[in-house]
């Protein structure tokens, strides 16, 4: 995600973030043992815990290739289940600001380089997090530079398509693909920058989105809507990466 350039958005984000840090009583941005036991966040348990920001908990396992200060890790735990952690760099290491249950493809996570169109698997690797989208209007928690409120005219080009494969296009302009107007899955979401070259057959429409209740995805990563909005708020307006592994 690129930094937002609109001054009013920066002011709004500052107010929202300040409000969240001051008033949120839920499990995110916490550091007590009781809250850690709740499954989101973690207590400060090791090293220089007294100096570490209070919203950071246990240490994260983040690939050495990561360059962003904020990395979302997705670790498969069997089948279509996964642990999703929002990890933030501090003093040369990454620590968890949020940890929650999520879901991946119905057939699990593909080995590096083996993701293919229609295989029901989530790609593994380190990817950028792209723009936001959703059936709902842009939420106040979103701080990125681009959010697209989708309509029934929006599709994600997939399948056997060649032209503009793995991009959002309009049905009214002659494109076919997965409808982006889906609830609750696409109430809110973000593009995971997999197959940015748009190589046909390598897989398409890989998003971070809202759980549907099915306990699986077609190849995306999903979490509850509540946690997705928390993640969007935590991301703020800087670059974010996602590390997916089995």
KEFI-633551 format. One record per residue (C-alpha): residue in three letters; x, y, z; residue number from 1. Coordinates in nm, 2 decimals, always signed. Example, Ala and Ser with C-alpha at 12.3 -4.5 7.8 and 13.67 -1.06 7.14 Angstrom:
2
   residuo        x        y        z   num
       Ala    +1.23    -0.45    +0.78     1
       Ser    +1.37    -0.11    +0.71     2
//
This chain:
246
   residuo        x        y        z   num
       Unk    +0.00    +0.00    +0.00     1
       Unk    +0.13    +0.34    -0.09     2
       Unk    +0.12    +0.63    +0.17     3
       Unk    -0.20    +0.84    +0.14     4
       Unk    -0.14    +1.19    +0.01     5
       Unk    -0.46    +1.35    +0.11     6
       Unk    -0.40    +1.58    +0.42     7
       Unk    -0.75    +1.54    +0.55     8
       Unk    -0.71    +1.16    +0.55     9
       Unk    -0.39    +1.18    +0.75    10
       Unk    -0.56    +1.40    +1.01    11
       Unk    -0.86    +1.16    +1.02    12
       Unk    -0.63    +0.86    +1.06    13
       Unk    -0.44    +1.03    +1.34    14
       Unk    -0.77    +1.09    +1.53    15
       Unk    -0.89    +0.74    +1.46    16
       Unk    -0.57    +0.57    +1.57    17
       Unk    -0.55    +0.78    +1.88    18
       Unk    -0.91    +0.69    +1.97    19
       Unk    -0.84    +0.32    +1.91    20
       Unk    -0.53    +0.32    +2.13    21
       Unk    -0.71    +0.51    +2.41    22
       Unk    -1.04    +0.33    +2.42    23
       Unk    -1.02    -0.02    +2.26    24
       Unk    -1.09    -0.27    +2.54    25
       Unk    -1.09    -0.57    +2.31    26
       Unk    -0.81    -0.82    +2.25    27
       Unk    -0.60    -0.62    +2.01    28
       Unk    -0.32    -0.38    +2.11    29
       Unk    -0.31    -0.54    +2.46    30
       Unk    -0.04    -0.68    +2.67    31
       Unk    -0.19    -0.85    +2.98    32
       Unk    -0.18    -1.23    +3.04    33
       Unk    -0.55    -1.25    +3.05    34
       Unk    -0.59    -1.08    +2.71    35
       Unk    -0.32    -1.30    +2.56    36
       Unk    -0.51    -1.61    +2.68    37
       Unk    -0.81    -1.48    +2.48    38
       Unk    -0.63    -1.55    +2.15    39
       Unk    -0.57    -1.19    +2.02    40
       Unk    -0.25    -1.01    +2.12    41
       Unk    -0.01    -1.15    +2.38    42
       Unk    +0.15    -1.06    +2.70    43
       Unk    +0.51    -0.92    +2.71    44
       Unk    +0.70    -1.23    +2.80    45
       Unk    +1.06    -1.21    +2.69    46
       Unk    +1.36    -1.00    +2.63    47
       Unk    +1.34    -0.62    +2.69    48
       Unk    +0.96    -0.64    +2.75    49
       Unk    +0.97    -0.33    +2.97    50
       Unk    +1.08    -0.12    +2.67    51
       Unk    +0.86    -0.27    +2.40    52
       Unk    +0.54    -0.09    +2.31    53
       Unk    +0.25    -0.24    +2.51    54
       Unk    +0.05    -0.34    +2.20    55
       Unk    +0.32    -0.58    +2.09    56
       Unk    +0.32    -0.94    +2.22    57
       Unk    +0.50    -1.26    +2.13    58
       Unk    +0.78    -1.27    +1.87    59
       Unk    +0.67    -1.35    +1.51    60
       Unk    +0.84    -1.58    +1.26    61
       Unk    +0.88    -1.35    +0.96    62
       Unk    +1.08    -1.44    +0.64    63
       Unk    +1.42    -1.27    +0.62    64
       Unk    +1.32    -1.14    +0.28    65
       Unk    +1.05    -0.91    +0.43    66
       Unk    +1.13    -0.54    +0.40    67
       Unk    +0.81    -0.38    +0.53    68
       Unk    +0.78    -0.27    +0.90    69
       Unk    +0.44    -0.45    +0.91    70
       Unk    +0.40    -0.81    +0.79    71
       Unk    +0.09    -1.03    +0.81    72
       Unk    +0.19    -1.39    +0.85    73
       Unk    -0.05    -1.67    +0.75    74
       Unk    +0.06    -2.01    +0.88    75
       Unk    -0.14    -2.32    +0.77    76
       Unk    -0.25    -2.54    +1.07    77
       Unk    -0.41    -2.82    +0.87    78
       Unk    -0.67    -2.84    +0.60    79
       Unk    -0.81    -2.50    +0.53    80
       Unk    -0.73    -2.36    +0.88    81
       Unk    -0.46    -2.11    +0.95    82
       Unk    -0.33    -1.87    +1.21    83
       Unk    -0.31    -1.51    +1.09    84
       Unk    -0.08    -1.27    +1.28    85
       Unk    -0.03    -0.90    +1.23    86
       Unk    +0.34    -0.86    +1.30    87
       Unk    +0.52    -0.53    +1.36    88
       Unk    +0.90    -0.46    +1.35    89
       Unk    +1.05    -0.32    +1.67    90
       Unk    +1.42    -0.31    +1.75    91
       Unk    +1.52    -0.54    +1.46    92
       Unk    +1.26    -0.81    +1.54    93
       Unk    +0.89    -0.87    +1.46    94
       Unk    +0.62    -0.90    +1.73    95
       Unk    +0.26    -0.98    +1.72    96
       Unk    +0.00    -0.70    +1.75    97
       Unk    -0.29    -0.94    +1.67    98
       Unk    -0.32    -1.31    +1.63    99
       Unk    -0.64    -1.48    +1.52   100
       Unk    -0.78    -1.79    +1.34   101
       Unk    -0.83    -1.77    +0.97   102
       Unk    -0.89    -1.98    +0.66   103
       Unk    -0.71    -2.06    +0.34   104
       Unk    -0.79    -2.26    +0.03   105
       Unk    -1.01    -2.57    +0.06   106
       Unk    -0.71    -2.78    -0.05   107
       Unk    -0.46    -2.60    +0.17   108
       Unk    -0.15    -2.40    +0.08   109
       Unk    +0.04    -2.47    -0.24   110
       Unk    +0.41    -2.53    -0.24   111
       Unk    +0.62    -2.24    -0.36   112
       Unk    +0.56    -2.18    -0.73   113
       Unk    +0.29    -2.45    -0.76   114
       Unk    -0.03    -2.24    -0.73   115
       Unk    -0.25    -2.29    -1.04   116
       Unk    -0.59    -2.16    -1.15   117
       Unk    -0.88    -2.35    -1.00   118
       Unk    -0.67    -2.58    -0.77   119
       Unk    -0.84    -2.46    -0.45   120
       Unk    -0.51    -2.37    -0.29   121
       Unk    -0.36    -2.05    -0.15   122
       Unk    -0.02    -1.95    -0.29   123
       Unk    +0.27    -1.96    -0.05   124
       Unk    +0.54    -1.69    -0.05   125
       Unk    +0.60    -1.33    +0.04   126
       Unk    +0.37    -1.08    -0.13   127
       Unk    +0.28    -0.72    -0.11   128
       Unk    -0.06    -0.61    +0.01   129
       Unk    -0.24    -0.40    -0.26   130
       Unk    -0.54    -0.18    -0.27   131
       Unk    -0.86    -0.22    -0.07   132
       Unk    -1.21    -0.29    -0.20   133
       Unk    -1.55    -0.38    -0.08   134
       Unk    -1.92    -0.39    -0.13   135
       Unk    -1.94    -0.15    +0.16   136
       Unk    -1.82    +0.20    +0.15   137
       Unk    -1.46    +0.27    +0.26   138
       Unk    -1.44    +0.21    +0.63   139
       Unk    -1.28    +0.46    +0.86   140
       Unk    -1.02    +0.20    +0.96   141
       Unk    -0.87    +0.20    +0.60   142
       Unk    -0.57    +0.42    +0.55   143
       Unk    -0.44    +0.31    +0.21   144
       Unk    -0.42    +0.53    -0.10   145
       Unk    -0.68    +0.34    -0.29   146
       Unk    -1.02    +0.18    -0.20   147
       Unk    -1.27    +0.06    -0.46   148
       Unk    -1.63    +0.03    -0.37   149
       Unk    -1.74    -0.25    -0.60   150
       Unk    -2.07    -0.28    -0.79   151
       Unk    -2.25    -0.56    -0.97   152
       Unk    -2.06    -0.45    -1.28   153
       Unk    -1.72    -0.54    -1.14   154
       Unk    -1.56    -0.88    -1.21   155
       Unk    -1.21    -1.02    -1.14   156
       Unk    -1.08    -1.17    -1.47   157
       Unk    -1.00    -1.54    -1.42   158
       Unk    -1.04    -1.89    -1.57   159
       Unk    -0.91    -1.93    -1.93   160
       Unk    -0.89    -1.55    -2.00   161
       Unk    -0.57    -1.41    -2.14   162
       Unk    -0.64    -1.04    -2.17   163
       Unk    -0.62    -0.86    -1.84   164
       Unk    -0.61    -1.19    -1.65   165
       Unk    -0.59    -1.14    -1.27   166
       Unk    -0.73    -0.78    -1.27   167
       Unk    -1.06    -0.61    -1.19   168
       Unk    -1.26    -0.51    -1.49   169
       Unk    -1.62    -0.43    -1.59   170
       Unk    -1.88    -0.66    -1.73   171
       Unk    -2.02    -0.37    -1.92   172
       Unk    -1.69    -0.36    -2.11   173
       Unk    -1.71    -0.72    -2.22   174
       Unk    -1.51    -0.89    -1.94   175
       Unk    -1.61    -1.22    -1.77   176
       Unk    -1.49    -1.34    -1.43   177
       Unk    -1.56    -1.37    -1.06   178
       Unk    -1.82    -1.13    -0.94   179
       Unk    -1.67    -0.88    -0.69   180
       Unk    -2.02    -0.80    -0.56   181
       Unk    -2.04    -1.07    -0.30   182
       Unk    -2.15    -1.05    +0.07   183
       Unk    -2.03    -1.12    +0.32   184
       Unk    -1.70    -1.23    +0.17   185
       Unk    -1.62    -0.90    -0.01   186
       Unk    -1.79    -0.67    +0.23   187
       Unk    -1.43    -0.56    +0.28   188
       Unk    -1.11    -0.69    +0.13   189
       Unk    -0.76    -0.63    +0.01   190
       Unk    -0.57    -0.75    -0.29   191
       Unk    -0.28    -0.98    -0.22   192
       Unk    -0.02    -0.91    -0.49   193
       Unk    +0.02    -1.26    -0.62   194
       Unk    +0.08    -1.31    -0.99   195
       Unk    +0.11    -0.94    -1.06   196
       Unk    +0.24    -1.02    -1.41   197
       Unk    -0.10    -1.17    -1.49   198
       Unk    +0.04    -1.49    -1.63   199
       Unk    -0.26    -1.70    -1.74   200
       Unk    -0.32    -2.02    -1.55   201
       Unk    -0.09    -1.93    -1.26   202
       Unk    -0.39    -1.83    -1.04   203
       Unk    -0.60    -1.52    -0.99   204
       Unk    -0.82    -1.33    -0.74   205
       Unk    -0.61    -1.39    -0.43   206
       Unk    -0.75    -1.16    -0.16   207
       Unk    -0.76    -1.10    +0.22   208
       Unk    -1.13    -1.10    +0.29   209
       Unk    -1.41    -1.17    +0.53   210
       Unk    -1.49    -1.52    +0.64   211
       Unk    -1.81    -1.66    +0.49   212
       Unk    -1.87    -1.92    +0.76   213
       Unk    -1.78    -2.21    +0.53   214
       Unk    -1.45    -2.27    +0.70   215
       Unk    -1.25    -2.25    +0.37   216
       Unk    -1.18    -2.03    +0.07   217
       Unk    -1.12    -2.09    -0.30   218
       Unk    -0.75    -1.98    -0.26   219
       Unk    -0.77    -1.65    -0.06   220
       Unk    -0.71    -1.58    +0.31   221
       Unk    -1.01    -1.50    +0.52   222
       Unk    -1.06    -1.38    +0.88   223
       Unk    -1.37    -1.25    +1.06   224
       Unk    -1.50    -0.90    +0.96   225
       Unk    -1.42    -0.77    +1.31   226
       Unk    -1.06    -0.88    +1.28   227
       Unk    -1.02    -0.76    +0.92   228
       Unk    -1.12    -0.41    +1.03   229
       Unk    -0.87    -0.43    +1.31   230
       Unk    -0.60    -0.53    +1.07   231
       Unk    -0.69    -0.25    +0.83   232
       Unk    -0.67    +0.00    +1.13   233
       Unk    -0.33    -0.15    +1.23   234
       Unk    -0.19    -0.13    +0.88   235
       Unk    -0.24    +0.25    +0.87   236
       Unk    -0.10    +0.41    +0.55   237
       Unk    +0.24    +0.24    +0.51   238
       Unk    +0.36    -0.06    +0.31   239
       Unk    +0.24    -0.40    +0.43   240
       Unk    +0.35    -0.75    +0.32   241
       Unk    +0.20    -1.09    +0.36   242
       Unk    +0.40    -1.41    +0.43   243
       Unk    +0.20    -1.73    +0.36   244
       Unk    +0.34    -2.08    +0.45   245
       Unk    +0.22    -2.42    +0.53   246
//
